[in-house]
C-alpha cells in the first residue's frame, strides 16, 4: 500500500514537471525548425498566415523591443503617430525595395496599394493583419519578408518585428489609420 502511494505521488509530480516543460517549448521558431522558448510570460496574440489561414507561429524572442513586446500582447502598434518611428519605417520600406511594387507612397504600382480604405487582403485594415501579410507573404506574388523567412540561405536576413511595426506606422501615416485591436 505504501509503495502505491509513493508511486502515485511520484507519477503526479513527474506529470506536472513534464507538462510545465512542454508548455515552455510549445512555440516554434519563425522557420518552424525547432522549438523556441517564449520571450514573454504574457499571453500573446495568435497570428494567422495570409496564404492559407493557418496558424502562423513566430518566435516570441524576435519581439525584442518594448514596442514589439506590446504589439505581441495587444495587437496594437505603439508606433502609430510616432514621427521618429514613421521616418524610420519609410527608410526600411525603401531599403527593402517595397517601393518597386507598392509605389513610393505605398498607394500601389505593380502591387496593391497599402494605404486603404480598400485592401486586396481585407485583414490588412488592421495592424495585426498587415503584419501577418508582410511577415509571411501572400499567394499574390509577395514573398515572406520576416527575418528568417525572407532568405532561406540567411536566417538573419529579413525585416524584424520592430522594423515591420515602423513600416506599418509609416504606411498608416499615408492613409487611414487602422482600428485599435480589441
VEXNULO-75801 format. One line per 5 residues: number of its first residue (from 1); for each residue x, y, z of N, C-alpha, C, CB. Coordinates in steps of 0.1 Angstrom, whole numbers, padded with zeros to 4 digits. Glycine has a CB too. Example, Ala and Ser with C-alpha at 12.3 -4.5 7.8 and 13.67 -1.06 7.14 Angstrom:
1	0132,-0057,0078,0123,-0045,0078,0132,-0033,0078,0113,-0045,0090; 0128,-0022,0071,0137,-0011,0071,0129,0000,0079,0141,-0006,0057
This chain:
1	0008,-0012,0000,0000,0000,0000,0009,0013,0000,-0009,0000,0012; 0019,0013,0009,0028,0024,0009,0035,0027,-0004,0038,0022,0021; 0039,0016,-0011,0046,0018,-0024,0036,0023,-0034,0051,0004,-0029; 0023,0020,-0033,0013,0025,-0043,0012,0040,-0041,0000,0018,-0041; 0012,0045,-0028,0010,0059,-0026,0023,0066,-0031,0008,0061,-0011
6	0034,0061,-0028,0047,0068,-0033,0047,0068,-0048,0059,0060,-0027; 0043,0057,-0054,0043,0057,-0069,0033,0067,-0074,0039,0043,-0074; 0021,0068,-0068,0011,0078,-0072,0016,0092,-0071,-0002,0076,-0064; 0023,0095,-0060,0028,0109,-0058,0039,0112,-0068,0033,0110,-0043; 0048,0102,-0070,0059,0104,-0079,0053,0106,-0093,0068,0092,-0079
11	0044,0098,-0097,0037,0100,-0110,0031,0113,-0112,0027,0089,-0113; 0024,0118,-0102,0018,0131,-0103,0028,0142,-0104,0009,0134,-0090; 0039,0141,-0096,0050,0151,-0097,0056,0151,-0111,0060,0149,-0086; 0059,0139,-0116,0065,0138,-0129,0056,0144,-0140,0068,0123,-0133; 0043,0141,-0139,0033,0147,-0149,0033,0162,-0149,0019,0141,-0146
16	0034,0168,-0137,0034,0182,-0135,0046,0188,-0141,0033,0186,-0120; 0058,0182,-0139,0071,0187,-0144,0071,0186,-0160,0083,0179,-0139; 0066,0175,-0165,0066,0173,-0180,0056,0183,-0186,0063,0159,-0183; 0045,0185,-0180,0035,0195,-0186,0041,0209,-0186,0022,0194,-0177; 0048,0213,-0175,0054,0226,-0175,0065,0227,-0185,0060,0229,-0161
21	0073,0217,-0187,0084,0217,-0197,0078,0218,-0211,0093,0205,-0196; 0067,0211,-0214,0061,0211,-0227,0055,0224,-0230,0050,0200,-0227; 0049,0231,-0220,0042,0244,-0223,0053,0255,-0226,0034,0248,-0212; 0065,0254,-0220,0075,0263,-0222,0081,0262,-0236,0087,0262,-0212; 0080,0250,-0242,0086,0248,-0255,0076,0246,-0266,0095,0235,-0255
26	0064,0251,-0264,0053,0249,-0274,0055,0258,-0286,0040,0252,-0267; 0062,0269,-0285,0064,0278,-0296,0075,0274,-0305,0066,0293,-0291; 0073,0274,-0318,0084,0271,-0327,0090,0283,-0333,0078,0262,-0338; 0101,0281,-0339,0109,0293,-0345,0101,0298,-0357,0123,0289,-0348; 0106,0309,-0362,0100,0315,-0374,0101,0306,-0386,0106,0328,-0378
31	0111,0297,-0386,0113,0288,-0398,0106,0275,-0395,0127,0286,-0400; 0101,0273,-0382,0094,0260,-0379,0104,0249,-0376,0085,0257,-0390; 0117,0251,-0376,0127,0241,-0375,0127,0234,-0361,0140,0246,-0378; 0127,0242,-0350,0129,0237,-0337,0121,0245,-0327,0144,0237,-0334; 0118,0239,-0315,0111,0247,-0305,0120,0259,-0300,0107,0238,-0294
36	0113,0269,-0297,0119,0281,-0291,0112,0286,-0279,0121,0292,-0302; 0119,0289,-0268,0112,0293,-0256,0106,0307,-0258,0122,0294,-0245; 0095,0309,-0252,0087,0322,-0253,0095,0333,-0246,0073,0320,-0247; 0096,0344,-0252,0103,0355,-0246,0094,0364,-0237,0108,0365,-0258; 0082,0360,-0236,0073,0368,-0227,0064,0359,-0220,0065,0378,-0235
41	0061,0362,-0208,0052,0354,-0200,0037,0358,-0202,0055,0354,-0185; 0035,0370,-0208,0021,0374,-0210,0015,0367,-0222,0021,0390,-0213; 0002,0366,-0223,-0004,0359,-0233,-0002,0367,-0246,-0020,0358,-0231; 0002,0359,-0257,0005,0365,-0270,-0007,0364,-0279,0017,0358,-0276; -0008,0374,-0288,-0019,0373,-0298,-0015,0361,-0307,-0019,0387,-0307
46	-0025,0356,-0314,-0023,0345,-0323,-0023,0350,-0337,-0035,0334,-0321; -0012,0347,-0344,-0011,0351,-0358,-0016,0341,-0367,0004,0354,-0361; -0021,0345,-0379,-0026,0336,-0389,-0020,0340,-0403,-0042,0337,-0390; -0015,0330,-0410,-0009,0334,-0423,-0019,0338,-0433,-0001,0322,-0428; -0016,0347,-0442,-0025,0353,-0452,-0027,0343,-0463,-0019,0366,-0457
51	-0017,0334,-0465,-0018,0325,-0477,-0029,0314,-0475,-0005,0318,-0479; -0029,0307,-0463,-0039,0296,-0462,-0048,0297,-0449,-0031,0284,-0461; -0046,0308,-0442,-0054,0310,-0430,-0050,0300,-0418,-0068,0308,-0433; -0038,0295,-0419,-0033,0286,-0409,-0026,0294,-0398,-0024,0275,-0415; -0025,0288,-0386,-0017,0295,-0375,-0003,0298,-0380,-0017,0286,-0363
56	0001,0310,-0377,0015,0314,-0380,0022,0316,-0367,0014,0328,-0389; 0032,0307,-0365,0040,0308,-0353,0052,0316,-0355,0043,0293,-0348; 0054,0326,-0348,0066,0335,-0349,0073,0334,-0335,0063,0350,-0353; 0086,0332,-0335,0094,0331,-0323,0092,0343,-0315,0109,0328,-0326; 0087,0342,-0303,0085,0354,-0294,0098,0361,-0291,0078,0349,-0281
61	0109,0354,-0291,0122,0361,-0289,0125,0371,-0299,0133,0350,-0288; 0119,0371,-0311,0122,0381,-0321,0115,0395,-0317,0116,0377,-0334; 0105,0394,-0308,0099,0406,-0304,0107,0412,-0292,0084,0403,-0299; 0118,0418,-0295,0128,0421,-0285,0129,0436,-0282,0141,0417,-0290; 0119,0444,-0285,0119,0458,-0281,0106,0460,-0273,0120,0468,-0294
66	0105,0471,-0265,0093,0473,-0258,0081,0474,-0267,0094,0486,-0249; 0082,0481,-0278,0071,0483,-0287,0067,0469,-0293,0075,0493,-0299; 0076,0461,-0297,0073,0448,-0303,0067,0439,-0293,0086,0442,-0309; 0071,0440,-0281,0065,0432,-0270,0051,0436,-0267,0074,0433,-0257; 0049,0449,-0267,0035,0454,-0266,0026,0449,-0277,0035,0470,-0265
71	0031,0450,-0289,0023,0445,-0301,0020,0431,-0299,0030,0448,-0314; 0030,0423,-0295,0028,0408,-0294,0017,0405,-0284,0041,0402,-0289; 0015,0413,-0274,0004,0410,-0264,-0009,0417,-0266,0009,0414,-0250; -0009,0428,-0274,-0021,0436,-0276,-0026,0436,-0290,-0019,0450,-0271; -0017,0434,-0300,-0021,0436,-0314,-0021,0450,-0318,-0034,0429,-0316
76	-0018,0460,-0309,-0018,0474,-0313,-0004,0478,-0315,-0025,0482,-0301; -0002,0486,-0325,0011,0491,-0329,0014,0504,-0322,0012,0493,-0345; 0023,0504,-0312,0026,0516,-0304,0033,0527,-0312,0034,0512,-0293; 0038,0524,-0324,0045,0534,-0333,0035,0543,-0341,0054,0527,-0342; 0023,0540,-0341,0013,0548,-0349,0014,0562,-0343,-0001,0542,-0348
81	0016,0572,-0352,0017,0586,-0349,0030,0590,-0343,0007,0589,-0338; 0040,0581,-0342,0053,0585,-0337,0062,0589,-0348,0060,0572,-0329; 0065,0602,-0349,0072,0608,-0361,0086,0601,-0363,0074,0623,-0358; 0093,0598,-0353,0106,0592,-0355,0105,0578,-0360,0114,0591,-0341; 0095,0570,-0355,0093,0556,-0360,0088,0557,-0374,0083,0549,-0351
86	0079,0566,-0377,0074,0567,-0391,0085,0570,-0401,0063,0579,-0392; 0094,0579,-0397,0106,0582,-0406,0115,0570,-0408,0114,0594,-0400; 0117,0562,-0397,0125,0550,-0399,0118,0540,-0407,0128,0544,-0385; 0104,0539,-0405,0096,0529,-0413,0097,0532,-0428,0082,0530,-0408; 0097,0545,-0431,0098,0549,-0445,0111,0545,-0451,0096,0564,-0447
91	0122,0546,-0443,0136,0542,-0448,0136,0527,-0450,0146,0547,-0438; 0131,0520,-0441,0131,0505,-0442,0123,0501,-0454,0126,0498,-0429; 0111,0507,-0456,0103,0504,-0468,0111,0506,-0481,0090,0514,-0468; 0119,0517,-0481,0127,0519,-0493,0139,0510,-0494,0132,0534,-0493; 0145,0507,-0482,0156,0498,-0482,0153,0484,-0487,0161,0497,-0468
96	0141,0479,-0484,0138,0465,-0489,0131,0466,-0502,0129,0459,-0478; 0131,0477,-0509,0126,0479,-0522,0111,0476,-0523,0133,0469,-0532; 0104,0479,-0512,0089,0478,-0513,0083,0487,-0523,0083,0480,-0498; 0090,0498,-0525,0085,0509,-0534,0084,0503,-0549,0095,0521,-0534; 0092,0493,-0552,0092,0487,-0566,0078,0482,-0569,0102,0476,-0567
101	0071,0476,-0560,0058,0471,-0562,0046,0479,-0557,0056,0457,-0556; 0048,0485,-0545,0038,0493,-0539,0038,0508,-0541,0038,0490,-0524; 0049,0513,-0548,0050,0527,-0551,0056,0534,-0539,0036,0533,-0554; 0062,0546,-0542,0069,0554,-0533,0061,0559,-0521,0075,0566,-0539; 0047,0559,-0522,0039,0564,-0511,0029,0552,-0507,0030,0576,-0516
106	0033,0540,-0511,0025,0528,-0507,0011,0528,-0512,0025,0526,-0492; 0008,0535,-0523,-0005,0536,-0528,-0008,0527,-0540,-0008,0550,-0533; 0003,0519,-0543,0001,0508,-0553,0009,0512,-0566,-0013,0506,-0556; 0013,0502,-0572,0020,0503,-0585,0018,0490,-0592,0036,0506,-0583; 0028,0481,-0593,0026,0468,-0598,0018,0460,-0587,0040,0461,-0601
111	0022,0462,-0575,0015,0455,-0563,0003,0464,-0559,0024,0452,-0552; -0005,0459,-0550,-0016,0467,-0545,-0013,0478,-0536,-0026,0458,-0538; -0021,0488,-0535,-0020,0499,-0525,-0021,0494,-0511,-0030,0510,-0528; -0014,0500,-0502,-0014,0495,-0488,-0021,0505,-0479,0000,0493,-0483; -0025,0517,-0484,-0030,0527,-0475,-0045,0527,-0473,-0026,0541,-0481
116	-0052,0519,-0479,-0067,0518,-0477,-0074,0529,-0484,-0070,0518,-0462; -0087,0529,-0483,-0095,0521,-0474,-0098,0507,-0479,-0108,0528,-0471; -0096,0505,-0492,-0098,0492,-0498,-0085,0484,-0499,-0105,0493,-0512; -0085,0472,-0494,-0073,0464,-0494,-0075,0451,-0502,-0069,0461,-0479; -0065,0447,-0509,-0065,0434,-0516,-0068,0423,-0506,-0052,0431,-0523
121	-0062,0424,-0494,-0064,0414,-0483,-0071,0422,-0472,-0051,0408,-0478; -0084,0421,-0470,-0092,0429,-0461,-0086,0429,-0447,-0106,0424,-0460; -0079,0418,-0443,-0073,0418,-0429,-0063,0429,-0428,-0067,0404,-0427; -0057,0434,-0439,-0047,0445,-0438,-0053,0458,-0433,-0041,0447,-0451; -0066,0459,-0431,-0071,0471,-0424,-0067,0472,-0410,-0087,0470,-0426
126	-0063,0460,-0404,-0057,0461,-0390,-0042,0459,-0390,-0064,0449,-0382; -0036,0465,-0380,-0021,0464,-0380,-0017,0449,-0378,-0016,0472,-0368; -0024,0441,-0371,-0021,0427,-0369,-0022,0420,-0383,-0030,0420,-0359; -0032,0423,-0390,-0034,0417,-0403,-0023,0421,-0413,-0047,0421,-0409; -0019,0433,-0413,-0009,0438,-0422,0004,0432,-0418,-0008,0453,-0422
131	0007,0431,-0405,0019,0424,-0400,0020,0410,-0405,0019,0424,-0385; 0009,0402,-0404,0008,0388,-0409,0011,0387,-0424,-0005,0382,-0405; 0005,0396,-0431,0007,0396,-0446,0021,0398,-0450,-0002,0406,-0452; 0027,0409,-0444,0041,0412,-0448,0051,0401,-0443,0045,0426,-0442; 0048,0397,-0430,0058,0387,-0424,0059,0374,-0432,0053,0384,-0410
136	0047,0369,-0436,0047,0355,-0442,0044,0355,-0457,0037,0347,-0435; 0041,0367,-0463,0039,0367,-0477,0024,0364,-0481,0048,0358,-0484; 0022,0364,-0494,0009,0362,-0500,0009,0352,-0511,0003,0376,-0505; -0003,0348,-0515,-0004,0340,-0527,-0003,0348,-0540,-0017,0332,-0527; -0004,0361,-0538,-0004,0370,-0550,0010,0374,-0555,-0011,0383,-0546
141	0020,0368,-0550,0033,0371,-0555,0043,0377,-0546,0032,0379,-0567; 0039,0381,-0534,0049,0387,-0525,0054,0376,-0516,0042,0399,-0516; 0067,0375,-0516,0073,0365,-0507,0074,0370,-0492,0087,0362,-0511; 0076,0361,-0483,0078,0365,-0469,0089,0375,-0467,0080,0352,-0461; 0087,0384,-0459,0097,0394,-0456,0102,0393,-0442,0091,0408,-0458
146	0096,0385,-0433,0101,0384,-0420,0115,0378,-0418,0091,0375,-0412; 0122,0382,-0408,0135,0377,-0405,0135,0362,-0404,0142,0384,-0393; 0144,0355,-0411,0144,0341,-0411,0136,0334,-0422,0140,0336,-0398; 0127,0342,-0428,0118,0337,-0438,0122,0343,-0452,0104,0339,-0435; 0127,0355,-0452,0129,0362,-0465,0139,0355,-0474,0133,0376,-0462
151	0150,0351,-0467,0161,0344,-0475,0165,0331,-0468,0173,0354,-0476; 0161,0320,-0473,0163,0307,-0467,0178,0304,-0465,0157,0296,-0475; 0187,0311,-0472,0201,0308,-0470,0207,0316,-0459,0208,0310,-0483; 0199,0326,-0454,0205,0335,-0444,0194,0338,-0433,0209,0349,-0450; 0194,0330,-0422,0183,0331,-0413,0182,0345,-0405,0185,0320,-0402
156	0192,0353,-0407,0192,0366,-0401,0187,0377,-0410,0206,0370,-0396; 0185,0374,-0423,0181,0384,-0433,0165,0385,-0432,0185,0379,-0447; 0161,0397,-0434,0147,0400,-0433,0143,0411,-0424,0139,0387,-0430; 0131,0415,-0424,0126,0425,-0415,0123,0420,-0401,0113,0432,-0422; 0127,0427,-0391,0124,0423,-0377,0110,0428,-0374,0135,0429,-0367
161	0104,0422,-0363,0091,0427,-0359,0091,0442,-0356,0086,0419,-0347; 0101,0447,-0350,0102,0461,-0347,0102,0470,-0360,0114,0465,-0338; 0110,0466,-0369,0111,0473,-0382,0098,0472,-0389,0122,0467,-0391; 0091,0461,-0389,0078,0459,-0396,0068,0468,-0389,0074,0445,-0396; 0068,0470,-0376,0058,0479,-0370,0061,0493,-0374,0060,0477,-0354
166	0073,0497,-0376,0077,0510,-0380,0072,0512,-0395,0092,0513,-0379; 0074,0502,-0403,0069,0503,-0417,0054,0505,-0417,0073,0490,-0425; 0047,0497,-0409,0032,0498,-0408,0028,0512,-0403,0026,0487,-0399; 0035,0518,-0394,0033,0531,-0389,0034,0541,-0400,0042,0535,-0377; 0044,0540,-0408,0046,0549,-0420,0035,0547,-0430,0060,0546,-0427
171	0031,0534,-0433,0020,0532,-0442,0007,0538,-0437,0018,0517,-0445; 0005,0536,-0424,-0008,0542,-0419,-0007,0557,-0419,-0009,0537,-0404; 0005,0563,-0418,0006,0578,-0419,0002,0583,-0433,0020,0583,-0415; 0003,0574,-0443,0000,0578,-0457,-0015,0577,-0460,0008,0570,-0466; -0023,0571,-0451,-0037,0569,-0454,-0045,0568,-0441,-0039,0555,-0462
176	-0055,0560,-0440,-0063,0559,-0428,-0057,0550,-0418,-0078,0554,-0432; -0056,0554,-0405,-0051,0546,-0395,-0060,0534,-0393,-0049,0553,-0382; -0054,0523,-0389,-0061,0510,-0386,-0069,0512,-0373,-0052,0498,-0385; -0080,0505,-0372,-0087,0505,-0359,-0079,0498,-0348,-0101,0498,-0361; -0081,0502,-0336,-0074,0495,-0325,-0079,0481,-0324,-0076,0503,-0312
181	-0069,0472,-0320,-0073,0458,-0317,-0081,0457,-0305,-0060,0449,-0316; -0091,0448,-0305,-0099,0446,-0293,-0095,0435,-0284,-0114,0444,-0297
